[in-house]
Amino acid sequence: MNIEQIYKDANALLEGHFKLSSGNHSQFYLQSAKVLEDPKTAKLLAEELAKQIKESDIKVDAICSPALGGLIAGFALATALDVRFIFAERVDGDMTIRRGFEVKKGENYIICEDIITTAGSALEAAAQVEADGGNVVAFAALANRGFCKREGSNLEAKPNCKLPKETKLFALADFTFEMYDPSECPLCKDGSVAYKPGSRGN
Ligand code: ZN
């Protein structure tokens, strides 16, 4: 399965001159929600991810996703694995599990995102599951931005990856593209102006 092509076809992998939330510039931007716009594609990607998880020796009871980004990917993965799905959400800045969701003691959870960058939100959701007595047995995402190491990839984790080294990350592909400090950005040097994705209605 050519994941990059699926993202391109869905206009989820944008090419241009982008100002990222870190302040750095990049020629590429992942608009991960776009790839899930077509439920058939969401199902296809989630089934591919579920296949990786089933092939490992991990036993899963439920999926937990940090809202908002991880909701669709997490739900689709839970459907493909035929397990429960819950989500964590920020309340006054703190990740919490509410809405009557119950984490049972000893249950095995996978924390699922649409895209893993440094995995801060995923780790906060994991902490909530563990605080309620659940076990976090793995992390999962459709796309890995290349800061963390995913199963089956030769790319090593970068120092800013927040995931614990001993816990597996399942993802379909690494999307590693160059980021530039604005003062050294070759696209700026060519005279174009970076824009923040979202500022043009995307
Ligand atoms: Zn630039």
Boltz pocket constraint, residues with backbone or C-beta under 6 A from the ligand:
constraints:
  - pocket:
      binder: B
      contacts: [[A, 17], [A, 18], [A, 25], [A, 26], [A, 182], [A, 185], [A, 186], [A, 187], [A, 188], [A, 189], [A, 192], [A, 194]]
      max_distance: 6.0
